[in-house]
Amino acid sequence: MTTPPPPPPRLRSIALGILIIVIGVVLLCSASSVVKWAGAPFLVLPRVLGILESVRNDEIVAVPMAAPPTAVTFPRAESYAVYVSDLSLLEITNQLIESGSPPWLVVQRAATGESIAVKLVERGLLPYDEPRAPGRPALTFEILEPGVYAFSHPGREFAFYLVPDRTTGREAVIVASFGIQLALLALPLFLVFGRPWLDRRRRWQAHQRERRMASELALRQAAGRRRRGGSGSGGPAST
C-alpha cells in the first residue's frame, strides 16, 4: 500500500506564509522601536502615580551633526541622554568603551568654555528607553546651569537626539512596576487560557493513570490464570 502524496498548498496558506515572513522581516529591521513601544504602555502607571516624570515632545531635541560644532540651548538644569540610531556611531561608542577612550562628544558652556563631563553608556537597548527618539542612549551628561552649550562631535549626515534622562537611578522602581503590571495582565490570561489547559491536563493524567491501573490489573489477572493453569496440569500421572 503506497502513501498518497501530500495535498498541494492552498493559495491562502501561501499568502499567509508570505505575510508572516514579511511581518517578521519588518519587526527585525525595526527591533529597537518595537522593544521601546512595547515597553511604553508600562510607563504610564508610574507617571500617573507621580513616580516617574514624563518627557514632553518639545523636550526631545534633534541635533544635526553635519557642521560641528553645534550650539544647543538648555532651558533647565537636568541630566540628558544622547540617543543614537546610526550603527557605525554605535560601533564607535562600543569600541571607545572597550578601549577606555574618551567619548566622541565634547560639551562646553559657550560663555566660559567650561567642559561638561560626558559618560559613555555601556548598556544596550531597554524597554523603558524613549520610543520617540530613534536608537538607544549612547552618552549621558548633566547640565548644572541653563544656557547655551557648544557640542563638538564627528561630522555625520544625520542627527542625534537629546532626551531628558529621568529614568537613571529609578531602574528598580521601573522594573518593579513592569513586574506588577505584567502579573496583573497575566492573571486574566491564565484564568481564560491557563486554567482550562490545566484542567484538560489533569483529566488526561487521570485517564492515563486509570489506563495504567487497568493494564496492570489485566496483567496480574492473566499471570494468576497462568499460575492456576500450570499448577492444575503439573501433578504426577497415576498408573
Summary of the structure (lengths in Angstrom):
residues: 239
radius of gyration: 33.4
end to end distance: 58.6
largest distance: 131.4
contacts: 562
relative contact order: 0.15
helix: 49%
strand: 19%
